């Protein structure tokens, strides 16, 4: 409530990497649009935020004062239909259902005549109260989101553990395969074990994923640290960056896998990362 009447302020928010504020105001409040944007910046750091303000008239939102018929367009449409009927012998007359298809005949009343004024301080209190209510709702959603994010990180950790345990066996299997293949080619000739060892050493260097695993686990821990941090500072962008880094490490591990089981684990990790990426967009 204001000294001039009842003013309803509605906020709608959707995910976005940056903050984008839009206002739909009656003309009597349009002079405060820049102020409203500034007031809302104190409540939101990211997302599309749509702010709509309406005066309530006699318990309603005064839609009759916000929209009106464009009489000239209605008259033009009716004249065209009449001309169509006469010139081409088409029977029938236009009715409300037909005219309702032309949404340009209902226009916004830019004049908003008769709508009350409001003092900036009164408007600021209402806008900030609406922002605070949205923040409370988002905090409740954030608690549920926190649980989901931790479950994703836990699943990724488990998959990385399996990758780490399976990685060494690739070299053992490759050494046995390479030794057998060379021995078949040599027949009864002596196998050069040192040469085979050199080849395996080269493969070990190309297939080594230890550095990627260490960095990936470090990203996981930092991600959880951000979730645990008791700070009002927005962390959404940082979490988005970490997910990108995790995805980069997953791609590198996949390129070095040379093993079906590890490749399948990488696919599972990427699936979890994609879900993380989508959820992180909800975080400021």
Phi, psi and omega in degrees: 000143174235174178295340182263350183143195183265121179246124180256125177245123182243133178243134174234133182232143173225165186291145173194151182292332182236175180269126180227110184256129177234140181235137171238108189232150169294156186301333180291342181248358185299333180293345181261007186302314180298321178294318180299317178301317181292320179297322182286334179298336179286344182255335186231141177248334181219162173107161170277121180241117178254122180249124178238130178241136180218140172277137175267130180242117180055044176083358178244173181275009175065040183298331180295335179269345181271328181234154179209166175278140172272094186304321183296318180291320178300315180297321179296317179298314181298321179294321179295318179295321178295318179296320178300316181296317183288315187286325186245005177066034179273125182280156176108164179229150179293141177239183184297322181298321179290313182296329181295342178288341181263091187289353179280356179276347175252117186236160178286135178279100184288341183283326182047047183296139176086354179285143184285166175263165177217146179284148183303320181295321177295317180295319180300318180299317181293314182296315181292328176294319177296318178298318180296322179294319178296319179299319178298317179296320180291328177294321176296318176296325180297325179296318178291324179294323179301317179298316181296316181298319180294324177294321178297314180297321178297318179295321179294318178301316180297318180294320178296323177298320178293321178299315180298325181282332182273336186303314182297328183294338178298318182291321178297316179294321180292323178297316180295318180295315182294318179298315181295319181295317179293320181296322178295322179290323182281335183070239182273356180291159184286135179279130178275094183298325181295320179295318177298319180297322178297317179297319179295322179297320177295319177296320180300322179291319181288327184267356185295123180245013184298316180298319179296320179295319179297314180294320180298314180296325177295319177298320179299314182295319179294323177301313180293325178298320178296322178292327182279340186299130178266080185215147178277356181289132178300138181238000184302316181294322179295319178295321177299318179297318179298320179297321177298317179295320177299318181296324178296317179295322179297319178298319180294317178299317180297321180291337180261359190302301183050035181202130184297317182296317180292321178300320178294322178294321179296320177299317179296320178297316180296326178296316178295321179295322178296320177291323175299314182302317181294319182288324182297334177298341180275356187255134174281000000 
